[in-house]
Amino acid sequence: MQFTQDLSSGINVIRAYGGGELRVNENIYRGAVILSASTVIAEPNIHNLEDLIAVDGSRILALEPELVLLGTGSRQNLPGCILRRAVFTRRDWF
């Protein structure tokens, strides 16, 4: 067994996921979250893809993500054109 010092203080680290849970640092989330290196925003009103579409995409883009990872549960669902357009119109990402 190898041990490594965790030097990640001050940033969010995904420690585990599965079974409808996401463990970030020492906290467990059982619903939707918007997560960046320094921010965790619980989104209790997002239960499905339709709810996600209603979220103002600028809230996500304001975190200046390098990567947007969308977990949709046991079945892959792609976001609608409104959310995709918000992401793909960011010229500085290309």
Backbone hydrogen bonds in HBPLUS format (Angstrom, degrees):
<---DONOR---> <-ACCEPTOR-->    atom                        ^
c    i                          cat <-CA-CA->   ^        H-A-AA   ^      H-
h    n   atom  resd res      DA  || num        DHA   H-A  angle D-A-AA Bond
n    s   type  num  typ     dist DA aas  dist angle  dist       angle   num
A0011-ILE N   A0008-SER O   3.02 MM   3  5.71 157.8  2.07 147.3 147.2     1
A0012-ASN N   A0037-ALA O   2.64 MM  25  5.03 157.0  1.69 138.4 146.6     2
A0025-ASN N   A0013-VAL O   2.80 MM  12  5.33 161.7  1.83 162.6 158.9     3
A0015-ARG N   A0023-ARG O   2.76 MM   8  5.42 150.8  1.84 150.3 159.4     4
A0023-ARG N   A0016-ALA O   2.81 MM   7  5.06 178.1  1.81 149.2 149.4     5
A0018-GLY N   A0021-GLU O   3.02 MM   3  5.40 149.7  2.11 153.6 151.9     6
A0021-GLU N   A0018-GLY O   3.05 MM   3  5.40 152.5  2.13 110.7 119.1     7
A0022-LEU N   A0029-TYR O   2.86 MM   7  5.13 144.9  1.99 146.5 156.3     8
A0029-TYR N   A0022-LEU O   2.79 MM   7  5.13 163.3  1.82 149.4 155.2     9
A0024-VAL N   A0027-ASN O   2.85 MM   3  5.34 142.8  1.99 153.8 162.8    10
A0027-ASN N   A0024-VAL O   2.88 MM   3  5.34 159.4  1.92 142.5 140.2    11
A0043-GLU N   A0032-ALA O   2.80 MM  11  5.12 164.4  1.82 150.6 145.1    12
A0034-ILE N   A0041-ILE O   2.87 MM   7  5.03 156.2  1.92 140.1 148.0    13
A0041-ILE N   A0034-ILE O   2.81 MM   7  5.03 161.9  1.84 152.5 157.9    14
A0036-SER N   A0039-THR O   2.81 MM   3  5.05 161.5  1.85 155.0 154.8    15
A0046-ILE N   A0043-GLU O   3.21 MM   3  5.79 169.4  2.22 121.9 123.3    16
A0051-ASP N   A0048-ASN O   3.13 MM   3  5.42 122.5  2.48 102.9 116.2    17
A0052-LEU N   A0048-ASN O   3.18 MM   4  6.56 149.4  2.28 145.9 154.9    18
A0053-ILE N   A0049-LEU O   3.07 MM   4  6.39 149.7  2.16 148.5 155.5    19
A0054-ALA N   A0051-ASP O   3.14 MM   3  5.28 130.2  2.40  97.5 110.2    20
A0055-VAL N   A0052-LEU O   3.01 MM   3  5.32 152.1  2.08 108.1 116.7    21
A0059-ARG N   A0056-ASP O   2.97 MM   3  5.82 157.8  2.02 125.0 130.5    22
A0060-ILE N   A0057-GLY O   3.07 MM   3  5.38 127.7  2.35 103.8 116.2    23
A0061-LEU N   A0057-GLY O   2.99 MM   4  6.28 169.8  2.00 156.1 158.9    24
A0062-ALA N   A0058-SER O   2.81 MM   4  5.67 136.5  2.00 136.6 145.9    25
A0063-LEU N   A0060-ILE O   3.12 MM   3  5.73 155.3  2.18 113.4 120.4    26
A0064-GLU N   A0061-LEU O   2.92 MM   3  5.23 160.2  1.96 114.2 118.7    27
A0084-ARG N   A0080-GLY O   3.17 MM   4  6.43 170.7  2.18 155.7 158.6    28
A0085-ARG N   A0081-CYS O   2.82 MM   4  5.76 157.6  1.87 143.2 149.6    29
A0086-ALA N   A0082-ILE O   3.13 MM   4  6.35 153.9  2.20 141.8 148.3    30
A0087-VAL N   A0083-LEU O   3.16 MM   4  6.48 152.1  2.25 148.5 155.3    31
A0088-PHE N   A0084-ARG O   2.83 MM   4  5.99 177.3  1.83 163.6 164.4    32
A0089-THR N   A0085-ARG O   3.00 MM   4  5.83 133.1  2.22 145.5 152.4    33
A0090-ARG N   A0087-VAL O   3.27 MM   3  5.81 164.1  2.29 115.2 118.9    34
A0093-TRP N   A0090-ARG O   3.14 MM   3  5.75 165.3  2.16 119.2 122.9    35
A0094-PHE N   A0091-ARG O   3.21 MM   3  5.80 167.6  2.22 117.5 121.3    36
